[in-house]
Amino acid sequence: MTWSHPRGYDPMVACSSLWKQKTGVAIEWDKRSLQDFESFPVEELARAYDLIVIDHPHVGQITAERCLEPLDVTGREAERAALASGSVGQSYPSYSWQGRQWAFPIDAASQVQAWRPDALDAPPSRWNEVLDLTRQGRVLLPLRPPHSLMVFYTLAGNLGHSCATDPSRDLIDIETGSEVFEAMRDIAALIDPDCFEMDPIAVSEHMTETDSRIVCAPLIYGYVSYAMAGFRAHRLAFADIPVIGAGGAIGSALGGTGIAVSAFSKAKDAAIDFAYWVASGDVQRSAYAAAGGQPGHAAAWEDQKVNAATGNFYRDTRATLEGAWVRPRHDGYMAFQQAASDRIIAGLTSRHRAGQVVADLNRLFRESVPVQVSGARA
């Protein structure tokens, strides 16, 4: 099971076809919408599928549910070391939890910047430049949950005050959190309100239309498909995030996906073999990238041919990926991510006080750990 976009589905089908030629093992892929992918219970998927594409904030929950098979099997240490050394930013360790490796990165992403090179001389490098373009009606910002929270995370991280990952602490101090929320309020007051219903795909689609006035999405999960000539009427270019702080392109909320194996699978060994193979540098920079994937291995990000086919998508965003921040991953985080995203949107649309919004985010974060009843999750 993977997610329903050419970037998520096509490379898995292409690589599985090669795998069948190589091993005789057939793998069939189903797909879910992006929204389902971000929120659907992994345990239900694990009971239906041998291989599952996940994102790293799920690892605490899946560890508690025991629905995935650890991939750090004995005898394959050298292969794992090669995968770890090829990690783009924190992609590989983002799937490590409680001493085990629960997935291998096959797709690396964080919030970066998208822009129209045919309509803008260069992407803005500072946040005040973004606001100037926004006042001209030329900017969109995806804010549909969970992206409202992702923008909050990235702005906080870029200011040098990344949010907490331990729910025993406040998510962020009131002063910094209020500064971040006010920055979001400033841009939200200038953009099309439809942004509250838009995810990165919707924004990217709008930007590539022939009659679109939108030339910049300053914080958006990069989709390499839109960097390829011919994918849409107009090609998007991608760049490092515009900075609001003083530390450069740091603090972006890490995204991407990893391939995992179901603990309930009756073909665990075969599934694990495929996971190791498809995440390897040689496959990632060849068949996976050629099929429209957005590889998770540095071998692809550094490959000249891969970059040439994507307008230097990888080289132009690499600094942001290397400085990206890993979201909380504890059991209970996924419900917090939805609730916090909704709270930020309510605060922006109803003009709530920044301090109250941040206080509510902190409360939700502290309350996000499931209550234990007689040793069981409740």
N, C-alpha and C positions, 0 to 999 in steps of 0.2 A: 504494500500500500504506500502510495506517495501522494503528492499534491497536484492539483489540476492546473498546470501551466506548462507550456513547452519546456521551460527551464527545469521543471521538476519531473516531468513524465518522459519526455523524449529520450534523454540520455539513459534512463533506466531500461527502456525498451531496447535501445540500440546495444547497450552493453550486455544485456541478457541474451540477445541474439548471438553475439560473439561468444558468450559463455557457453551457450548450447553447442556451438560449433567446436569449442575447445574441450568440453567435458561431457557433452551429451545430456546435461541437466537442463531441463526447460524451466523457465521462470516467467510467470504471467503477472502483469502489474495492473492493479486497479488504482483509481485516483479519487481524491476528495477535494472540495473547494478549499481555497486558502483559509477562509474563516473556520471551516471544520478542522482543517489541519492544525490550526492554532489552539483549538479548544476541545476537540473530540477526545474522550477518554482513551488513553493508550491501551489500557487493559482490555477493552473491548476489541480493539484492533488486533492485539496480540493473540486473542482467542480465535481469530479468524484468518490470520495471515502469518506466514513464516518470517517474512522480511518486512520491516516497517521503517519508513523514513520519519524521523522525529526531530524536534528542536531541543536545545540543551536545557531550557527551564523545566522540562518534564522529568529530569533525572531523579530528583528527590521523591517524587510521587511514584515513579515506576519502580524505584528501589524498594519503597515501602510495600508496594503491591506485588513485588516479585514476579513481574510479568515479562521481563526481558532476561535474556541469557547473557552473562558477562562475556566479553570478547577477549579478555586477557587470559587465553588458554595456554597451558603449559606447552613449551616446545616452539612457540612462535614469537619469542622475545625479539629476535632480530627484525622481523617484519614490523612489529609494533614500534620498535625504536626508529625504523625508517619512516613510519607514518607520523610519529611524534616530531621528528626532526623536520618534516615537511609541513608542519602546521602553519597556517596563515594566521598570525596573531595567536589568540588563545583558543582557536577552533578545536584542536585536539583535546587539550585539558578540560574544555568546557563539558565534555561528555564523561569525565572522570568524577566519581563520587564514592565516598566511603571506601577508598582504596581499590576500586574496580573500574574497568573501562566498559561503559554500557553502549557505546556507539562509536563509529569512526566518521570523521567529517568527510562528506562528499560534496559539500556546497559551502562556500565561505561567503559571508555577507555581513555588513553592518550598515547603519545609516550613513550614506554618503551624500553627494550632491549630484543632481541631474540637471543638464542644461541643453539648450538648443544651439549648436555651433553655427547653424546657418542664420541665426537671428541675434546672436550675442557674441561680441568679440572675445570675451573671456568670462569665466564664471566668477562671481563675487568671492572675495577671499575673507572679508570681514562681515559680521552680522549687520552692521549699520548699512553696508552696501546692499544687503538683502532687503532691508526695510525700504531703501530708496526704490528698488525695483518693485517691491510690493505696493508702494503708493502709486505706481504707474499701472497697476492691475496686471502685472506680468508674472506673478508668483502663485503657485499652489503648494499646499502642505498637507500631506495625508494625516488626518486626525481621527479616523474611525478606529475604535478600539481594536487592538491594543496600542495603536500608533500614537495616540495622544500621550500615553505614558512613556513610549519610547522617545518622543521628542523631549519630554521632561528629563528623562535619564541622560540623554545626550547633552543637553544644555548644561545640566548640573556637572557632568563629567568634564565638559570642555571648560567650565569655570574653575576646574581644579578641585571640585568637591563631589566626587562620585557618590551616588547613593549607597547606602549600606546593603550588604547581602545577608547579614545575620538578623533575623527577626526579633532577637532579644534586644535590639537597639532601635532607635528611631530611624526611619528611612533617610531623613535628612534634617539638618537643623532648620529652625523656623526662618532665620534670616536668609540663608542661602536658598532655601526652598521658595521663599517669597520672591526673591530676585528672579529665580527661574520662572515662576508662575507669571510674574509681571511681564517678563520677556515674551512668554507665550501669549499673554493677553494683548500685548502690543501688536503682534503679527496677526493674531486671530481677528482683531478688529478691522484689519485691512484686507484679508483674503475673502474669497467667495465662501459663504456659509456652507455651501455644498461640501467643503473639505471635511466637515464633521462626519460625512457619510462616505468618504473616499479612502481607499487603501492605496498602497503604492502602485498597484496595477492600474487602477482607475485614473490616478494622476498621470501615470506614464502614457496611457492611452490618449488622454486629453491633450497632453503636450505634443504628441506626434501628429495630431490632426493638422491638415493643411491650413485651415483658417484660424488656428489657435494663436492667441496672444501670449500664451504662457511660455516663458523662456527659461524658467528656473524653478526647481523644487529643491530647496536648500538642505533639507533633512529627509531622506527617503531611502528605503532599502533598495540598493542597486539591483536592477534586473538586466543582465548582460544581453538578453534577447533584443532589447531596444537600442543597444549599441551596434547591432549588426546591420549592415546595409541591406535594404530590401525587406526587413521584418515589418516595418510600417512605412507610411508615406514619407515620414521624415525621421532621420536618425537622431537619437539622443547621445550626448557625450556625458561622461561622468568624471567627477573630480573629488578631491578631498573636501571635507566639510568646511564651510565658512566659520571662522572662529569668533566666539564671543568672549573668550578668555585670553590668557597670555601665554599659554603653553603649546600652541600649535594644534594640529589636528588630532587631539586626544579625546577620549571619553565617550566615543560613539557607542551606542548600545549594540552589542554583538548579536548577529542573527545567524543565518545559515542553517544547514540541516546535516544530520548524521544518519548513517544506516545502522539499524539495530536488528537483532534476531529475537524472535519470540521464545519465551521460556516454555511455551506449550507446544512448540513445533515438534513434529515427528521426523523432521529432516534437519536437525540442528547442525550437524557437521557440514552438510552441503551448503546450508545457508551461511554459516560462518566462513566457509571457504570463499563464497561469493563476496561477502562483505570485505574480507581482506583484499581480494583482487580488485574490486571496483574502486576502492579507496586508495589504491597504490598510485604512485606518481606516474608510472608509465601509462596506465589506463586513463588517469585523470587528464593528462595533457594531450592525449590522442583521441580515442574513441569517445570519451565522455564529453570533452570540450567540443569536438567536431559535431556532436549531435545536439548542440545548443545548451549544454549544461554549463553551470557556473562553478568550476571546480573548487574543491576544498584543499587541494594540495599545492604547495608552493612551486612544484615543478611546472605546473600549468601556468601559474601566475607570472612566472619568469620566462616562459617560453615565447620566443619571438613570433612564431607563426600564430599562436593563440592570441597574442596581443594585436597582431596585424589584422586579424579577422574581426576584432571587436573595437577598433579605434583606440587601442591602448587602455581599454577599460580597467585592466588589472594593474598596470603600472601607475595609472593616474589616480587610483584609489588606495594603493597599497599602504601608504602612510597611515591613513585613517583606520584600516583594518588592523595594522600592527599596534595602534594605540587604543583599540576598542576595549570596552569594559564588559565583563561577563555578568549577566543578570543573576539575581538570586535564583537558587535551584532547590530550595527546601520543599519538602512535602507540604502542600498548602499554598505554594506560591501561585499556581495557575489561577486559582479563584481570586487571589489578591490582584493579579494583573488585570483581570476584567473589572473588578470593583474600583480599582484605582484609576483606570482609564475612564470609566464612567464618571467618577468624581471630578476628575480634571475637566471633562467636557461640561459637566453641570456648572462647575465654577466659572468656566469661560463664557458660556452662553447666558448664564443668569447673573454674571458680574458679582460673584461672591468675593468676600475679602480674601486676599492671598493667604494671610496667616491662618484663617479658618480652614481653607482648603488643605494647606500643608499639615495642619494639626490632624485633620481627618485622614490624610494619607499615612501619617505616622501611626495613628490608631489602627487603621486597617492592616498595616504591616505587622504590628505587634500581635494582632489577633489572628494572623494568617496561619499559625501552626495548629494543626488539628488537635482537638482534645483527645487525650488518651483515656479510655475507659477499660479497666481490667486488662490492660496490656494490648488492647485492640484500638484501631483507629475508629473515631466516631464522627 
